[in-house]
Amino acid sequence: MATAVPPLKDELDIVIPTIRNLDFLEMWRPFLQPYHLIIVQDGDPSKTIKVPDGFDYELYNRNDINRILGPRSACISFKDSACRCFGYMVSKKKYIFTIDDDCFVASDPSGKPINALNQHIKNLLCPSTPLFFNTLYDPYREGADFVRGYPFSLREGVPTAVSHGLWLNIPDYDAPTQLVKPRERNTRYVDAVMTIPKGTLFPMCGMNLGFDRDLIGPAMYFGLMGDGQPIGRYDDMWAGWCVKVICDHLGLGVKTGLPYIWHSKASNPFVNLRKEYNGIFWQEEIIPFFQSATLSKDSTTVQKCYVELAKQVRDKLGKIDPYFVKLSDAMETWIQAWDDLNPPAKLASTAKLTK
């Protein structure tokens, strides 16, 4: 009997940022081994990272990033998991799944291991409904549909650009919440997927994330974080805010909910507080900025949207701190580097600008 071909086997890359040996992949072997891995090694490039036998992978360290991007390599964060976005840039596949090395296979309430990648693929291959909320959550899932009163003109949905997964065990909390709830664990498994409504932001976590690289890849820049920067642990959230504004503008959807992974390691809240300190204050102005951000009709591609957003970051957030001027420059550099490695003329855009 022929073995079934894994879904999107030749159309999806798995991106993993790491500073350590990837022993965690052994638990994921049944689900991830058929796919190609892009490993982005952070920290000391002379350190050898060991990958379990049998996995197809390419590994990039800081020396590789500097060699490939040259002067533009400064836009890729150092000593921070934000370096993962380099993997998005060098990938040539349509879809990306990214996972952290302290995330393991979770089990559903029946005890069955959860194939997180397979659920992300399901999310990405079916439409989203950002224009009108369905009270049965994702109407395209088996056993659900559009409820009474849902406009028939909107039931076709829009393409899904992002699938945002969740976590059992260690929740994705900020440092203040970690400090007041050091023993809290997430044990609730909610069997639901929903589309985040248009005009609504969300805190995106990069440890269990899938996205359509063709639709939204150039906006998946995790910013300037870590070594030499006044902020950390806001990399994925920054990307999520930018992505959501652009998805809303281009008529694309973002889903959140399933799949769950098992997050095994709670980071040190005091170290996290030092990294997050500026961000905790700055986010009170950053979030209203993104909530009110609008893009022009001329911004018909992700790249154009992102460059326009970068200029707004410089003009409006640059008043908060010089860091945002530097970040705006890095955002533009990121797009230049992306286009160098991914010439736009060769990529067919399937996103439609909303009227």
C-alpha positions in Angstrom: 0.0 0.0 0.0 1.4 3.4 -1.0 2.3 5.8 1.7 0.2 9.0 1.6 2.1 12.1 0.6 2.1 14.7 3.4 0.1 17.8 2.6 2.0 20.7 0.9 5.2 18.6 1.2 7.0 20.5 -1.5 5.3 23.9 -0.9 6.2 24.5 2.8 9.3 25.2 4.8 9.7 25.0 8.6 11.7 27.8 10.1 13.3 27.3 13.5 15.4 29.9 15.4 17.8 28.4 17.9 20.9 28.6 20.0 21.1 24.9 21.0 21.0 21.4 19.6 17.6 20.5 18.2 16.8 17.4 20.2 13.2 18.6 20.5 12.7 17.5 16.9 12.7 13.8 17.9 9.2 14.3 19.4 8.1 16.1 16.2 9.6 13.5 13.9 6.3 11.8 12.8 4.9 15.1 11.7 7.8 17.3 10.6 10.4 14.9 9.1 8.9 14.9 5.6 9.4 18.7 5.3 12.4 20.9 4.7 13.7 22.8 7.7 15.4 26.2 7.6 17.3 26.6 10.9 18.5 30.1 11.8 21.3 29.9 14.4 21.4 32.8 16.7 24.4 33.9 18.9 27.9 32.5 18.4 28.3 31.3 14.8 31.3 29.2 15.7 29.1 26.9 17.9 28.0 23.7 16.3 24.3 23.0 16.3 23.3 19.3 16.1 20.2 18.3 14.2 18.8 14.7 14.6 19.5 12.3 11.7 16.9 12.0 9.0 15.8 15.6 8.7 16.3 17.6 5.5 17.6 21.0 6.5 19.7 24.1 5.7 21.3 26.0 8.6 22.3 29.7 8.6 24.4 31.5 11.2 25.3 35.1 11.6 28.3 34.7 9.2 25.9 33.4 6.5 23.4 36.3 7.1 26.3 38.8 6.7 27.5 37.1 3.6 24.1 36.9 1.9 22.8 40.3 2.8 26.0 42.3 3.0 25.4 45.8 4.5 21.7 45.1 4.7 22.3 42.3 7.3 22.0 45.0 10.0 18.2 44.7 9.6 18.3 41.2 11.1 18.3 41.1 14.9 21.2 39.5 16.8 20.8 37.5 20.0 17.1 37.4 19.7 14.6 35.0 18.2 13.6 37.8 15.8 16.5 36.4 13.7 13.9 33.8 12.5 12.6 36.2 9.8 15.8 35.7 7.9 14.5 32.2 7.2 11.3 33.6 5.8 13.4 35.7 3.4 15.6 32.9 2.0 12.7 30.4 1.7 11.4 29.8 -1.8 8.2 28.0 -0.7 4.7 29.3 -0.6 4.0 28.5 3.0 5.9 28.8 6.3 5.5 27.1 9.6 7.7 28.5 12.4 8.1 26.9 15.8 10.4 27.5 18.8 12.8 24.8 20.2 11.0 24.7 23.5 7.7 23.7 22.0 6.7 20.0 22.0 3.8 18.0 20.7 0.6 18.5 22.7 -2.3 16.1 23.2 -5.9 16.7 22.6 -8.5 15.9 25.4 -8.7 12.3 24.2 -4.9 11.9 24.6 -4.2 11.9 20.9 -1.0 13.7 19.8 -1.7 16.9 17.9 -0.2 17.4 14.5 0.1 21.1 14.7 1.5 21.6 11.2 -1.5 19.7 9.7 -3.9 22.0 11.4 -2.1 25.1 10.3 -2.3 23.8 6.7 -6.0 23.3 7.1 -6.4 26.9 8.4 -4.4 28.4 5.6 -6.1 26.4 2.8 -9.6 27.5 3.8 -11.0 31.1 3.7 -11.3 33.6 6.5 -14.3 35.8 7.4 -12.9 39.1 8.7 -15.8 41.2 7.5 -18.6 39.7 9.5 -18.2 37.5 12.7 -19.7 34.0 12.6 -20.8 33.0 16.1 -20.0 29.4 15.4 -16.4 30.5 14.8 -14.9 29.0 11.6 -17.9 28.2 9.4 -15.7 26.1 7.0 -14.8 23.5 9.7 -16.6 20.1 9.6 -19.8 20.3 11.7 -20.1 24.1 11.4 -21.6 26.5 8.9 -22.7 30.1 8.6 -25.4 31.0 11.1 -28.8 32.5 10.4 -28.4 36.2 9.5 -24.9 35.9 8.0 -24.9 37.8 4.7 -24.8 35.4 1.7 -22.6 37.9 -0.2 -19.8 37.5 2.4 -19.9 33.7 2.7 -17.1 33.1 0.1 -14.7 34.7 2.5 -11.2 36.0 1.8 -7.8 34.2 1.4 -6.2 33.3 4.7 -2.7 34.8 5.1 -1.9 33.8 8.7 -2.7 30.9 11.0 -1.9 31.7 14.7 -1.7 28.8 17.0 -1.9 28.6 20.8 -0.1 26.8 23.7 -0.9 24.4 26.5 1.2 24.5 29.7 3.2 27.7 29.7 1.1 30.6 28.5 2.6 33.4 26.4 2.6 36.0 29.2 4.5 39.3 29.6 6.9 39.7 32.5 4.5 41.5 34.9 1.9 38.8 34.5 4.6 36.1 34.9 5.7 37.7 38.1 2.2 37.8 39.7 1.2 34.3 38.3 4.4 32.3 38.4 2.7 28.9 38.7 -0.2 29.5 36.3 -0.5 26.9 33.5 -2.9 26.8 30.6 -4.8 23.5 30.8 -7.8 24.6 28.7 -8.1 23.1 25.3 -10.7 25.0 23.3 -11.6 23.2 20.1 -12.1 26.4 18.0 -10.7 28.4 15.2 -11.9 32.0 14.5 -11.1 34.8 12.2 -9.8 38.0 13.8 -12.2 40.7 12.6 -11.1 43.5 10.3 -10.0 46.5 12.2 -9.0 44.5 15.3 -5.4 44.0 16.3 -4.0 41.0 18.2 -0.8 40.1 20.0 0.9 37.7 17.6 3.1 35.0 19.1 5.8 33.6 16.8 6.4 30.2 18.6 3.5 28.4 16.8 2.7 30.2 13.6 1.9 29.4 10.0 1.5 31.9 7.1 1.2 32.1 3.3 4.5 33.5 2.3 3.3 34.6 -1.1 0.4 36.6 0.4 2.0 38.3 3.4 5.7 37.2 3.6 7.3 40.7 3.1 5.4 42.0 6.1 6.6 39.2 8.4 9.6 41.3 9.6 10.3 40.8 13.3 11.9 44.2 13.7 15.1 45.2 15.5 15.4 43.4 18.8 18.0 42.0 21.2 21.7 42.9 21.1 22.2 46.7 20.7 18.5 47.5 20.8 16.5 49.1 23.7 13.8 46.5 23.5 13.2 42.8 23.2 10.3 40.3 23.2 8.2 42.5 21.0 9.4 41.1 17.7 6.5 38.9 16.9 4.0 41.4 18.2 5.5 44.1 16.0 5.2 41.9 13.0 1.6 41.0 14.0 0.5 44.6 14.2 2.0 45.4 10.8 0.7 42.2 9.3 -2.9 42.9 10.5 -3.0 46.4 9.2 -1.8 45.2 5.8 -4.1 42.2 5.7 -7.1 44.4 6.5 -6.0 46.8 3.7 -5.4 44.0 1.1 -8.5 41.9 2.0 -6.7 39.0 3.6 -7.6 37.0 6.7 -5.9 36.0 10.0 -7.1 33.0 11.9 -6.3 32.1 15.6 -7.1 29.1 17.8 -6.1 25.6 16.9 -3.5 24.1 16.8 -2.1 23.8 20.3 1.6 23.0 21.0 3.0 22.2 24.5 5.2 25.1 25.6 7.6 23.6 28.0 9.9 26.3 29.3 9.0 29.4 31.2 11.6 32.1 30.6 12.9 34.2 33.5 10.4 37.0 34.3 13.1 39.3 35.6 15.2 38.9 32.5 12.0 39.4 30.4 11.1 42.5 32.4 14.4 44.1 31.5 13.8 43.3 27.8 10.2 44.4 27.8 10.6 47.5 30.0 10.5 50.1 27.2 7.9 48.2 25.3 5.5 48.1 28.2 5.4 51.9 28.1 5.7 52.4 24.3 2.9 50.0 23.5 0.4 52.4 25.0 1.2 54.7 22.0 2.2 52.0 19.5 -1.2 50.3 19.6 -3.3 53.4 19.0 -0.9 54.2 16.1 -1.7 50.9 14.5 -5.4 51.1 15.3 -5.6 54.4 13.4 -3.2 53.5 10.6 -4.5 53.7 7.1 -2.8 52.9 3.8 -3.4 54.6 0.4 -5.0 53.0 -2.6 -1.6 53.1 -4.3 -0.4 50.5 -1.9 -1.5 47.5 -3.9 1.3 45.0 -2.9 2.6 43.9 0.5 5.9 45.7 -0.2 4.3 49.0 -1.0 2.1 48.7 2.1 5.1 48.0 4.2 7.2 50.8 3.0 4.2 53.2 3.4 3.8 51.9 7.0 7.5 52.3 7.7 7.3 56.0 6.8 4.3 56.4 9.1 6.4 54.8 11.9 9.1 57.3 11.3 6.8 60.3 11.2 4.5 59.4 14.1 6.4 57.0 16.4 9.8 58.6 15.9 8.5 61.3 18.3 8.4 58.7 21.1 12.1 57.6 20.8 14.9 57.7 18.2 14.6 53.9 18.2 11.6 54.1 16.0 13.4 56.1 13.3 16.1 53.4 13.3 13.3 50.7 13.1 11.7 52.5 10.2 15.0 52.5 8.3 15.4 48.8 9.1 11.8 48.1 7.8 12.7 49.7 4.5 16.0 47.9 4.4 14.2 44.6 5.0 12.0 45.2 2.0 15.0 46.0 -0.2 16.7 42.8 1.0 13.6 40.8 0.5 13.2 42.0 -3.1 16.9 41.3 -3.8 16.4 37.7 -2.9 12.8 37.5 -4.2 12.5 39.6 -7.3 8.9 40.8 -7.4 8.6 40.3 -11.2 8.8 36.5 -10.6 6.2 36.4 -7.9 2.5 36.4 -8.8 0.4 38.3 -6.3 -3.0 36.8 -5.5 -4.1 39.4 -3.0 -6.9 41.8 -3.9 -7.2 45.3 -2.7 -10.4 45.9 -0.8 -12.5 48.8 -2.0 
